[in-house]
Amino acid sequence: MPVQHAYTMKAGTKSKLLLVYATSADSTSGKTGLARNVSAGSAAYIREGESAARRVPIVEGRVGEWGSGAFAEVDSELLPGVYQFGAPDEMIAEGSARAVLLIRFPDTVIKPVEINLVGIAEVYRNGTGVGRAGRERTKGEAKHTKKIVSICRTH
């Protein structure tokens, strides 16, 4: 089950939960039980434009609840190998266009998590011009997008 672990989100997003897929080093099937021994794992990230990586202490987590570095197994029977990780707010803060997170456990493969950080203007192009699919927006789409941008700017 190949998983890319690529995210695109608004820079400055808070309390973000990421999903990752872990396999044994010698298999492609999901590896379970990692959350029972979080002290064996390590995590670190770097943001584009910064000169050094930052460690993220891994702590025990609960599915659906955010905590910086919180690591939880989603469901070992229904989704073996799927884990939830609480991304530190500093990793997703404004000021960078990209971050890469690496989570490691012994004898385990978890692909790097790539996060593209965008601003509201980049997502909506201020309600005009070319849409995300690379085509011109219709007048209705542009009008709707302008309303969304206006609402976001007032809050």
Chimera marker file (.cmm) of the C-alpha trace (Angstrom):
<marker_set name="trace">
<marker id="1" x="0.000" y="0.000" z="0.000" r="1" g="1" b="0" radius="0.5"/>
<marker id="2" x="2.188" y="2.908" z="-1.180" r="1" g="1" b="0" radius="0.5"/>
<marker id="3" x="1.326" y="6.220" z="0.456" r="1" g="1" b="0" radius="0.5"/>
<marker id="4" x="2.918" y="9.511" z="-0.582" r="1" g="1" b="0" radius="0.5"/>
<marker id="5" x="2.381" y="11.512" z="2.648" r="1" g="1" b="0" radius="0.5"/>
<marker id="6" x="2.033" y="14.817" z="0.787" r="1" g="1" b="0" radius="0.5"/>
<marker id="7" x="-0.038" y="17.615" z="2.286" r="1" g="1" b="0" radius="0.5"/>
<marker id="8" x="-0.939" y="21.098" z="1.118" r="1" g="1" b="0" radius="0.5"/>
<marker id="9" x="-2.290" y="23.418" z="3.792" r="1" g="1" b="0" radius="0.5"/>
<marker id="10" x="-2.565" y="27.043" z="4.720" r="1" g="1" b="0" radius="0.5"/>
<marker id="11" x="0.529" y="28.331" z="6.479" r="1" g="1" b="0" radius="0.5"/>
<marker id="12" x="-0.301" y="29.128" z="10.081" r="1" g="1" b="0" radius="0.5"/>
<marker id="13" x="-2.745" y="26.230" z="10.485" r="1" g="1" b="0" radius="0.5"/>
<marker id="14" x="-2.944" y="25.156" z="14.143" r="1" g="1" b="0" radius="0.5"/>
<marker id="15" x="-3.418" y="21.753" z="15.777" r="1" g="1" b="0" radius="0.5"/>
<marker id="16" x="-3.006" y="19.723" z="12.573" r="1" g="1" b="0" radius="0.5"/>
<marker id="17" x="-3.185" y="15.929" z="12.710" r="1" g="1" b="0" radius="0.5"/>
<marker id="18" x="-1.205" y="14.067" z="10.024" r="1" g="1" b="0" radius="0.5"/>
<marker id="19" x="-1.670" y="10.455" z="8.947" r="1" g="1" b="0" radius="0.5"/>
<marker id="20" x="1.322" y="8.273" z="8.116" r="1" g="1" b="0" radius="0.5"/>
<marker id="21" x="1.752" y="4.655" z="7.071" r="1" g="1" b="0" radius="0.5"/>
<marker id="22" x="4.410" y="2.447" z="8.685" r="1" g="1" b="0" radius="0.5"/>
<marker id="23" x="5.775" y="-0.835" z="7.344" r="1" g="1" b="0" radius="0.5"/>
<marker id="24" x="8.373" y="-3.292" z="8.570" r="1" g="1" b="0" radius="0.5"/>
<marker id="25" x="11.793" y="-2.707" z="7.042" r="1" g="1" b="0" radius="0.5"/>
<marker id="26" x="11.526" y="-6.065" z="5.232" r="1" g="1" b="0" radius="0.5"/>
<marker id="27" x="7.836" y="-5.986" z="4.231" r="1" g="1" b="0" radius="0.5"/>
<marker id="28" x="5.208" y="-3.764" z="2.649" r="1" g="1" b="0" radius="0.5"/>
<marker id="29" x="2.443" y="-4.756" z="5.064" r="1" g="1" b="0" radius="0.5"/>
<marker id="30" x="1.448" y="-2.368" z="7.825" r="1" g="1" b="0" radius="0.5"/>
<marker id="31" x="3.441" y="-2.466" z="11.053" r="1" g="1" b="0" radius="0.5"/>
<marker id="32" x="1.398" y="-2.322" z="14.225" r="1" g="1" b="0" radius="0.5"/>
<marker id="33" x="2.264" y="-1.642" z="17.854" r="1" g="1" b="0" radius="0.5"/>
<marker id="34" x="4.624" y="1.329" z="17.425" r="1" g="1" b="0" radius="0.5"/>
<marker id="35" x="2.541" y="3.600" z="19.659" r="1" g="1" b="0" radius="0.5"/>
<marker id="36" x="3.119" y="1.298" z="22.646" r="1" g="1" b="0" radius="0.5"/>
<marker id="37" x="6.786" y="2.313" z="22.753" r="1" g="1" b="0" radius="0.5"/>
<marker id="38" x="7.026" y="5.926" z="21.605" r="1" g="1" b="0" radius="0.5"/>
<marker id="39" x="10.373" y="6.349" z="23.379" r="1" g="1" b="0" radius="0.5"/>
<marker id="40" x="11.926" y="4.132" z="20.667" r="1" g="1" b="0" radius="0.5"/>
<marker id="41" x="10.949" y="6.631" z="17.967" r="1" g="1" b="0" radius="0.5"/>
<marker id="42" x="12.253" y="9.984" z="16.896" r="1" g="1" b="0" radius="0.5"/>
<marker id="43" x="10.922" y="12.812" z="14.778" r="1" g="1" b="0" radius="0.5"/>
<marker id="44" x="12.409" y="15.927" z="13.234" r="1" g="1" b="0" radius="0.5"/>
<marker id="45" x="11.500" y="18.476" z="10.593" r="1" g="1" b="0" radius="0.5"/>
<marker id="46" x="13.033" y="21.220" z="8.523" r="1" g="1" b="0" radius="0.5"/>
<marker id="47" x="11.318" y="24.172" z="6.927" r="1" g="1" b="0" radius="0.5"/>
<marker id="48" x="12.455" y="25.503" z="3.571" r="1" g="1" b="0" radius="0.5"/>
<marker id="49" x="14.844" y="28.408" z="4.070" r="1" g="1" b="0" radius="0.5"/>
<marker id="50" x="15.913" y="27.442" z="7.594" r="1" g="1" b="0" radius="0.5"/>
<marker id="51" x="19.463" y="26.426" z="8.400" r="1" g="1" b="0" radius="0.5"/>
<marker id="52" x="18.815" y="23.548" z="10.817" r="1" g="1" b="0" radius="0.5"/>
<marker id="53" x="16.413" y="20.699" z="11.491" r="1" g="1" b="0" radius="0.5"/>
<marker id="54" x="14.342" y="20.714" z="14.682" r="1" g="1" b="0" radius="0.5"/>
<marker id="55" x="13.612" y="17.705" z="16.883" r="1" g="1" b="0" radius="0.5"/>
<marker id="56" x="10.036" y="16.890" z="17.824" r="1" g="1" b="0" radius="0.5"/>
<marker id="57" x="9.654" y="14.862" z="21.021" r="1" g="1" b="0" radius="0.5"/>
<marker id="58" x="7.274" y="11.953" z="20.333" r="1" g="1" b="0" radius="0.5"/>
<marker id="59" x="4.676" y="11.502" z="23.058" r="1" g="1" b="0" radius="0.5"/>
<marker id="60" x="1.763" y="9.110" z="23.505" r="1" g="1" b="0" radius="0.5"/>
<marker id="61" x="-1.344" y="10.369" z="21.772" r="1" g="1" b="0" radius="0.5"/>
<marker id="62" x="-5.004" y="9.514" z="21.306" r="1" g="1" b="0" radius="0.5"/>
<marker id="63" x="-6.721" y="9.243" z="17.934" r="1" g="1" b="0" radius="0.5"/>
<marker id="64" x="-8.629" y="12.426" z="17.138" r="1" g="1" b="0" radius="0.5"/>
<marker id="65" x="-6.814" y="14.513" z="19.761" r="1" g="1" b="0" radius="0.5"/>
<marker id="66" x="-4.009" y="16.918" z="18.874" r="1" g="1" b="0" radius="0.5"/>
<marker id="67" x="-0.833" y="17.403" z="20.853" r="1" g="1" b="0" radius="0.5"/>
<marker id="68" x="2.554" y="18.463" z="19.517" r="1" g="1" b="0" radius="0.5"/>
<marker id="69" x="4.388" y="15.224" z="18.674" r="1" g="1" b="0" radius="0.5"/>
<marker id="70" x="1.454" y="13.046" z="19.799" r="1" g="1" b="0" radius="0.5"/>
<marker id="71" x="1.669" y="9.636" z="18.101" r="1" g="1" b="0" radius="0.5"/>
<marker id="72" x="-1.260" y="7.225" z="18.059" r="1" g="1" b="0" radius="0.5"/>
<marker id="73" x="-2.139" y="4.024" z="16.241" r="1" g="1" b="0" radius="0.5"/>
<marker id="74" x="-5.424" y="4.532" z="14.386" r="1" g="1" b="0" radius="0.5"/>
<marker id="75" x="-6.753" y="0.940" z="14.389" r="1" g="1" b="0" radius="0.5"/>
<marker id="76" x="-4.446" y="-2.078" z="14.291" r="1" g="1" b="0" radius="0.5"/>
<marker id="77" x="-7.138" y="-4.380" z="12.882" r="1" g="1" b="0" radius="0.5"/>
<marker id="78" x="-8.980" y="-2.182" z="10.388" r="1" g="1" b="0" radius="0.5"/>
<marker id="79" x="-6.023" y="-0.003" z="9.317" r="1" g="1" b="0" radius="0.5"/>
<marker id="80" x="-2.813" y="-1.834" z="10.245" r="1" g="1" b="0" radius="0.5"/>
<marker id="81" x="0.182" y="0.477" z="9.974" r="1" g="1" b="0" radius="0.5"/>
<marker id="82" x="-1.775" y="3.752" z="9.955" r="1" g="1" b="0" radius="0.5"/>
<marker id="83" x="-0.752" y="6.248" z="12.627" r="1" g="1" b="0" radius="0.5"/>
<marker id="84" x="-1.732" y="9.780" z="13.559" r="1" g="1" b="0" radius="0.5"/>
<marker id="85" x="0.917" y="12.397" z="14.391" r="1" g="1" b="0" radius="0.5"/>
<marker id="86" x="0.320" y="15.823" z="15.922" r="1" g="1" b="0" radius="0.5"/>
<marker id="87" x="2.273" y="18.287" z="13.802" r="1" g="1" b="0" radius="0.5"/>
<marker id="88" x="3.919" y="21.041" z="15.862" r="1" g="1" b="0" radius="0.5"/>
<marker id="89" x="2.346" y="24.428" z="15.152" r="1" g="1" b="0" radius="0.5"/>
<marker id="90" x="5.849" y="25.868" z="14.593" r="1" g="1" b="0" radius="0.5"/>
<marker id="91" x="6.376" y="23.470" z="11.688" r="1" g="1" b="0" radius="0.5"/>
<marker id="92" x="3.319" y="24.818" z="9.854" r="1" g="1" b="0" radius="0.5"/>
<marker id="93" x="3.760" y="28.469" z="10.864" r="1" g="1" b="0" radius="0.5"/>
<marker id="94" x="3.861" y="31.247" z="8.279" r="1" g="1" b="0" radius="0.5"/>
<marker id="95" x="7.229" y="32.219" z="6.838" r="1" g="1" b="0" radius="0.5"/>
<marker id="96" x="8.118" y="29.169" z="4.764" r="1" g="1" b="0" radius="0.5"/>
<marker id="97" x="6.686" y="27.533" z="1.649" r="1" g="1" b="0" radius="0.5"/>
<marker id="98" x="7.529" y="23.942" z="2.557" r="1" g="1" b="0" radius="0.5"/>
<marker id="99" x="8.352" y="21.610" z="5.428" r="1" g="1" b="0" radius="0.5"/>
<marker id="100" x="9.545" y="18.009" z="5.519" r="1" g="1" b="0" radius="0.5"/>
<marker id="101" x="8.937" y="15.782" z="8.555" r="1" g="1" b="0" radius="0.5"/>
<marker id="102" x="10.717" y="12.502" z="9.223" r="1" g="1" b="0" radius="0.5"/>
<marker id="103" x="9.431" y="9.999" z="11.803" r="1" g="1" b="0" radius="0.5"/>
<marker id="104" x="11.677" y="7.032" z="12.597" r="1" g="1" b="0" radius="0.5"/>
<marker id="105" x="11.326" y="3.811" z="14.584" r="1" g="1" b="0" radius="0.5"/>
<marker id="106" x="13.725" y="0.836" z="14.635" r="1" g="1" b="0" radius="0.5"/>
<marker id="107" x="13.182" y="-1.688" z="11.807" r="1" g="1" b="0" radius="0.5"/>
<marker id="108" x="10.365" y="0.463" z="10.421" r="1" g="1" b="0" radius="0.5"/>
<marker id="109" x="9.842" y="2.449" z="7.228" r="1" g="1" b="0" radius="0.5"/>
<marker id="110" x="7.743" y="5.611" z="7.347" r="1" g="1" b="0" radius="0.5"/>
<marker id="111" x="8.099" y="7.758" z="4.256" r="1" g="1" b="0" radius="0.5"/>
<marker id="112" x="8.927" y="11.442" z="4.807" r="1" g="1" b="0" radius="0.5"/>
<marker id="113" x="5.916" y="13.732" z="5.161" r="1" g="1" b="0" radius="0.5"/>
<marker id="114" x="6.113" y="16.628" z="2.712" r="1" g="1" b="0" radius="0.5"/>
<marker id="115" x="3.989" y="19.674" z="3.536" r="1" g="1" b="0" radius="0.5"/>
<marker id="116" x="3.428" y="22.495" z="1.063" r="1" g="1" b="0" radius="0.5"/>
<marker id="117" x="2.506" y="25.666" z="2.951" r="1" g="1" b="0" radius="0.5"/>
<marker id="118" x="0.415" y="28.211" z="1.093" r="1" g="1" b="0" radius="0.5"/>
<marker id="119" x="-1.239" y="31.517" z="1.891" r="1" g="1" b="0" radius="0.5"/>
<marker id="120" x="-4.891" y="32.302" z="1.306" r="1" g="1" b="0" radius="0.5"/>
<marker id="121" x="-4.002" y="34.481" z="-1.688" r="1" g="1" b="0" radius="0.5"/>
<marker id="122" x="-2.132" y="31.581" z="-3.291" r="1" g="1" b="0" radius="0.5"/>
<marker id="123" x="-5.045" y="29.216" z="-2.763" r="1" g="1" b="0" radius="0.5"/>
<marker id="124" x="-7.708" y="31.538" z="-4.145" r="1" g="1" b="0" radius="0.5"/>
<marker id="125" x="-5.681" y="33.893" z="-6.374" r="1" g="1" b="0" radius="0.5"/>
<marker id="126" x="-7.776" y="36.761" z="-4.964" r="1" g="1" b="0" radius="0.5"/>
<marker id="127" x="-10.842" y="35.444" z="-6.752" r="1" g="1" b="0" radius="0.5"/>
<marker id="128" x="-9.606" y="36.125" z="-10.277" r="1" g="1" b="0" radius="0.5"/>
<marker id="129" x="-7.458" y="34.582" z="-12.943" r="1" g="1" b="0" radius="0.5"/>
<marker id="130" x="-6.511" y="30.968" z="-13.365" r="1" g="1" b="0" radius="0.5"/>
<marker id="131" x="-8.063" y="28.301" z="-11.153" r="1" g="1" b="0" radius="0.5"/>
<marker id="132" x="-6.240" y="25.400" z="-9.507" r="1" g="1" b="0" radius="0.5"/>
<marker id="133" x="-6.946" y="23.123" z="-12.470" r="1" g="1" b="0" radius="0.5"/>
<marker id="134" x="-5.123" y="25.572" z="-14.759" r="1" g="1" b="0" radius="0.5"/>
<marker id="135" x="-8.229" y="26.867" z="-16.502" r="1" g="1" b="0" radius="0.5"/>
<marker id="136" x="-9.923" y="30.257" z="-16.424" r="1" g="1" b="0" radius="0.5"/>
<marker id="137" x="-12.539" y="30.505" z="-13.722" r="1" g="1" b="0" radius="0.5"/>
<marker id="138" x="-16.098" y="31.234" z="-14.687" r="1" g="1" b="0" radius="0.5"/>
<marker id="139" x="-17.657" y="34.481" z="-13.414" r="1" g="1" b="0" radius="0.5"/>
<marker id="140" x="-19.672" y="32.428" z="-10.919" r="1" g="1" b="0" radius="0.5"/>
<marker id="141" x="-16.565" y="30.702" z="-9.546" r="1" g="1" b="0" radius="0.5"/>
<marker id="142" x="-14.691" y="34.003" z="-9.256" r="1" g="1" b="0" radius="0.5"/>
<marker id="143" x="-17.626" y="35.653" z="-7.465" r="1" g="1" b="0" radius="0.5"/>
<marker id="144" x="-17.893" y="32.752" z="-5.007" r="1" g="1" b="0" radius="0.5"/>
<marker id="145" x="-14.118" y="32.792" z="-4.367" r="1" g="1" b="0" radius="0.5"/>
<marker id="146" x="-14.149" y="36.549" z="-3.728" r="1" g="1" b="0" radius="0.5"/>
<marker id="147" x="-16.783" y="35.982" z="-1.024" r="1" g="1" b="0" radius="0.5"/>
<marker id="148" x="-14.624" y="33.298" z="0.633" r="1" g="1" b="0" radius="0.5"/>
<marker id="149" x="-11.529" y="35.510" z="0.556" r="1" g="1" b="0" radius="0.5"/>
<marker id="150" x="-13.538" y="38.427" z="1.948" r="1" g="1" b="0" radius="0.5"/>
<marker id="151" x="-14.853" y="36.288" z="4.818" r="1" g="1" b="0" radius="0.5"/>
<marker id="152" x="-11.371" y="34.964" z="5.600" r="1" g="1" b="0" radius="0.5"/>
<marker id="153" x="-9.875" y="38.462" z="5.666" r="1" g="1" b="0" radius="0.5"/>
<marker id="154" x="-12.456" y="39.724" z="8.165" r="1" g="1" b="0" radius="0.5"/>
<marker id="155" x="-11.815" y="36.960" z="10.702" r="1" g="1" b="0" radius="0.5"/>
<link id1="1" id2="2" r="1" g="1" b="0" radius="0.2"/>
<link id1="2" id2="3" r="1" g="1" b="0" radius="0.2"/>
<link id1="3" id2="4" r="1" g="1" b="0" radius="0.2"/>
<link id1="4" id2="5" r="1" g="1" b="0" radius="0.2"/>
<link id1="5" id2="6" r="1" g="1" b="0" radius="0.2"/>
<link id1="6" id2="7" r="1" g="1" b="0" radius="0.2"/>
<link id1="7" id2="8" r="1" g="1" b="0" radius="0.2"/>
<link id1="8" id2="9" r="1" g="1" b="0" radius="0.2"/>
<link id1="9" id2="10" r="1" g="1" b="0" radius="0.2"/>
<link id1="10" id2="11" r="1" g="1" b="0" radius="0.2"/>
<link id1="11" id2="12" r="1" g="1" b="0" radius="0.2"/>
<link id1="12" id2="13" r="1" g="1" b="0" radius="0.2"/>
<link id1="13" id2="14" r="1" g="1" b="0" radius="0.2"/>
<link id1="14" id2="15" r="1" g="1" b="0" radius="0.2"/>
<link id1="15" id2="16" r="1" g="1" b="0" radius="0.2"/>
<link id1="16" id2="17" r="1" g="1" b="0" radius="0.2"/>
<link id1="17" id2="18" r="1" g="1" b="0" radius="0.2"/>
<link id1="18" id2="19" r="1" g="1" b="0" radius="0.2"/>
<link id1="19" id2="20" r="1" g="1" b="0" radius="0.2"/>
<link id1="20" id2="21" r="1" g="1" b="0" radius="0.2"/>
<link id1="21" id2="22" r="1" g="1" b="0" radius="0.2"/>
<link id1="22" id2="23" r="1" g="1" b="0" radius="0.2"/>
<link id1="23" id2="24" r="1" g="1" b="0" radius="0.2"/>
<link id1="24" id2="25" r="1" g="1" b="0" radius="0.2"/>
<link id1="25" id2="26" r="1" g="1" b="0" radius="0.2"/>
<link id1="26" id2="27" r="1" g="1" b="0" radius="0.2"/>
<link id1="27" id2="28" r="1" g="1" b="0" radius="0.2"/>
<link id1="28" id2="29" r="1" g="1" b="0" radius="0.2"/>
<link id1="29" id2="30" r="1" g="1" b="0" radius="0.2"/>
<link id1="30" id2="31" r="1" g="1" b="0" radius="0.2"/>
<link id1="31" id2="32" r="1" g="1" b="0" radius="0.2"/>
<link id1="32" id2="33" r="1" g="1" b="0" radius="0.2"/>
<link id1="33" id2="34" r="1" g="1" b="0" radius="0.2"/>
<link id1="34" id2="35" r="1" g="1" b="0" radius="0.2"/>
<link id1="35" id2="36" r="1" g="1" b="0" radius="0.2"/>
<link id1="36" id2="37" r="1" g="1" b="0" radius="0.2"/>
<link id1="37" id2="38" r="1" g="1" b="0" radius="0.2"/>
<link id1="38" id2="39" r="1" g="1" b="0" radius="0.2"/>
<link id1="39" id2="40" r="1" g="1" b="0" radius="0.2"/>
<link id1="40" id2="41" r="1" g="1" b="0" radius="0.2"/>
<link id1="41" id2="42" r="1" g="1" b="0" radius="0.2"/>
<link id1="42" id2="43" r="1" g="1" b="0" radius="0.2"/>
<link id1="43" id2="44" r="1" g="1" b="0" radius="0.2"/>
<link id1="44" id2="45" r="1" g="1" b="0" radius="0.2"/>
<link id1="45" id2="46" r="1" g="1" b="0" radius="0.2"/>
<link id1="46" id2="47" r="1" g="1" b="0" radius="0.2"/>
<link id1="47" id2="48" r="1" g="1" b="0" radius="0.2"/>
<link id1="48" id2="49" r="1" g="1" b="0" radius="0.2"/>
<link id1="49" id2="50" r="1" g="1" b="0" radius="0.2"/>
<link id1="50" id2="51" r="1" g="1" b="0" radius="0.2"/>
<link id1="51" id2="52" r="1" g="1" b="0" radius="0.2"/>
<link id1="52" id2="53" r="1" g="1" b="0" radius="0.2"/>
<link id1="53" id2="54" r="1" g="1" b="0" radius="0.2"/>
<link id1="54" id2="55" r="1" g="1" b="0" radius="0.2"/>
<link id1="55" id2="56" r="1" g="1" b="0" radius="0.2"/>
<link id1="56" id2="57" r="1" g="1" b="0" radius="0.2"/>
<link id1="57" id2="58" r="1" g="1" b="0" radius="0.2"/>
<link id1="58" id2="59" r="1" g="1" b="0" radius="0.2"/>
<link id1="59" id2="60" r="1" g="1" b="0" radius="0.2"/>
<link id1="60" id2="61" r="1" g="1" b="0" radius="0.2"/>
<link id1="61" id2="62" r="1" g="1" b="0" radius="0.2"/>
<link id1="62" id2="63" r="1" g="1" b="0" radius="0.2"/>
<link id1="63" id2="64" r="1" g="1" b="0" radius="0.2"/>
<link id1="64" id2="65" r="1" g="1" b="0" radius="0.2"/>
<link id1="65" id2="66" r="1" g="1" b="0" radius="0.2"/>
<link id1="66" id2="67" r="1" g="1" b="0" radius="0.2"/>
<link id1="67" id2="68" r="1" g="1" b="0" radius="0.2"/>
<link id1="68" id2="69" r="1" g="1" b="0" radius="0.2"/>
<link id1="69" id2="70" r="1" g="1" b="0" radius="0.2"/>
<link id1="70" id2="71" r="1" g="1" b="0" radius="0.2"/>
<link id1="71" id2="72" r="1" g="1" b="0" radius="0.2"/>
<link id1="72" id2="73" r="1" g="1" b="0" radius="0.2"/>
<link id1="73" id2="74" r="1" g="1" b="0" radius="0.2"/>
<link id1="74" id2="75" r="1" g="1" b="0" radius="0.2"/>
<link id1="75" id2="76" r="1" g="1" b="0" radius="0.2"/>
<link id1="76" id2="77" r="1" g="1" b="0" radius="0.2"/>
<link id1="77" id2="78" r="1" g="1" b="0" radius="0.2"/>
<link id1="78" id2="79" r="1" g="1" b="0" radius="0.2"/>
<link id1="79" id2="80" r="1" g="1" b="0" radius="0.2"/>
<link id1="80" id2="81" r="1" g="1" b="0" radius="0.2"/>
<link id1="81" id2="82" r="1" g="1" b="0" radius="0.2"/>
<link id1="82" id2="83" r="1" g="1" b="0" radius="0.2"/>
<link id1="83" id2="84" r="1" g="1" b="0" radius="0.2"/>
<link id1="84" id2="85" r="1" g="1" b="0" radius="0.2"/>
<link id1="85" id2="86" r="1" g="1" b="0" radius="0.2"/>
<link id1="86" id2="87" r="1" g="1" b="0" radius="0.2"/>
<link id1="87" id2="88" r="1" g="1" b="0" radius="0.2"/>
<link id1="88" id2="89" r="1" g="1" b="0" radius="0.2"/>
<link id1="89" id2="90" r="1" g="1" b="0" radius="0.2"/>
<link id1="90" id2="91" r="1" g="1" b="0" radius="0.2"/>
<link id1="91" id2="92" r="1" g="1" b="0" radius="0.2"/>
<link id1="92" id2="93" r="1" g="1" b="0" radius="0.2"/>
<link id1="93" id2="94" r="1" g="1" b="0" radius="0.2"/>
<link id1="94" id2="95" r="1" g="1" b="0" radius="0.2"/>
<link id1="95" id2="96" r="1" g="1" b="0" radius="0.2"/>
<link id1="96" id2="97" r="1" g="1" b="0" radius="0.2"/>
<link id1="97" id2="98" r="1" g="1" b="0" radius="0.2"/>
<link id1="98" id2="99" r="1" g="1" b="0" radius="0.2"/>
<link id1="99" id2="100" r="1" g="1" b="0" radius="0.2"/>
<link id1="100" id2="101" r="1" g="1" b="0" radius="0.2"/>
<link id1="101" id2="102" r="1" g="1" b="0" radius="0.2"/>
<link id1="102" id2="103" r="1" g="1" b="0" radius="0.2"/>
<link id1="103" id2="104" r="1" g="1" b="0" radius="0.2"/>
<link id1="104" id2="105" r="1" g="1" b="0" radius="0.2"/>
<link id1="105" id2="106" r="1" g="1" b="0" radius="0.2"/>
<link id1="106" id2="107" r="1" g="1" b="0" radius="0.2"/>
<link id1="107" id2="108" r="1" g="1" b="0" radius="0.2"/>
<link id1="108" id2="109" r="1" g="1" b="0" radius="0.2"/>
<link id1="109" id2="110" r="1" g="1" b="0" radius="0.2"/>
<link id1="110" id2="111" r="1" g="1" b="0" radius="0.2"/>
<link id1="111" id2="112" r="1" g="1" b="0" radius="0.2"/>
<link id1="112" id2="113" r="1" g="1" b="0" radius="0.2"/>
<link id1="113" id2="114" r="1" g="1" b="0" radius="0.2"/>
<link id1="114" id2="115" r="1" g="1" b="0" radius="0.2"/>
<link id1="115" id2="116" r="1" g="1" b="0" radius="0.2"/>
<link id1="116" id2="117" r="1" g="1" b="0" radius="0.2"/>
<link id1="117" id2="118" r="1" g="1" b="0" radius="0.2"/>
<link id1="118" id2="119" r="1" g="1" b="0" radius="0.2"/>
<link id1="119" id2="120" r="1" g="1" b="0" radius="0.2"/>
<link id1="120" id2="121" r="1" g="1" b="0" radius="0.2"/>
<link id1="121" id2="122" r="1" g="1" b="0" radius="0.2"/>
<link id1="122" id2="123" r="1" g="1" b="0" radius="0.2"/>
<link id1="123" id2="124" r="1" g="1" b="0" radius="0.2"/>
<link id1="124" id2="125" r="1" g="1" b="0" radius="0.2"/>
<link id1="125" id2="126" r="1" g="1" b="0" radius="0.2"/>
<link id1="126" id2="127" r="1" g="1" b="0" radius="0.2"/>
<link id1="127" id2="128" r="1" g="1" b="0" radius="0.2"/>
<link id1="128" id2="129" r="1" g="1" b="0" radius="0.2"/>
<link id1="129" id2="130" r="1" g="1" b="0" radius="0.2"/>
<link id1="130" id2="131" r="1" g="1" b="0" radius="0.2"/>
<link id1="131" id2="132" r="1" g="1" b="0" radius="0.2"/>
<link id1="132" id2="133" r="1" g="1" b="0" radius="0.2"/>
<link id1="133" id2="134" r="1" g="1" b="0" radius="0.2"/>
<link id1="134" id2="135" r="1" g="1" b="0" radius="0.2"/>
<link id1="135" id2="136" r="1" g="1" b="0" radius="0.2"/>
<link id1="136" id2="137" r="1" g="1" b="0" radius="0.2"/>
<link id1="137" id2="138" r="1" g="1" b="0" radius="0.2"/>
<link id1="138" id2="139" r="1" g="1" b="0" radius="0.2"/>
<link id1="139" id2="140" r="1" g="1" b="0" radius="0.2"/>
<link id1="140" id2="141" r="1" g="1" b="0" radius="0.2"/>
<link id1="141" id2="142" r="1" g="1" b="0" radius="0.2"/>
<link id1="142" id2="143" r="1" g="1" b="0" radius="0.2"/>
<link id1="143" id2="144" r="1" g="1" b="0" radius="0.2"/>
<link id1="144" id2="145" r="1" g="1" b="0" radius="0.2"/>
<link id1="145" id2="146" r="1" g="1" b="0" radius="0.2"/>
<link id1="146" id2="147" r="1" g="1" b="0" radius="0.2"/>
<link id1="147" id2="148" r="1" g="1" b="0" radius="0.2"/>
<link id1="148" id2="149" r="1" g="1" b="0" radius="0.2"/>
<link id1="149" id2="150" r="1" g="1" b="0" radius="0.2"/>
<link id1="150" id2="151" r="1" g="1" b="0" radius="0.2"/>
<link id1="151" id2="152" r="1" g="1" b="0" radius="0.2"/>
<link id1="152" id2="153" r="1" g="1" b="0" radius="0.2"/>
<link id1="153" id2="154" r="1" g="1" b="0" radius="0.2"/>
<link id1="154" id2="155" r="1" g="1" b="0" radius="0.2"/>
</marker_set>
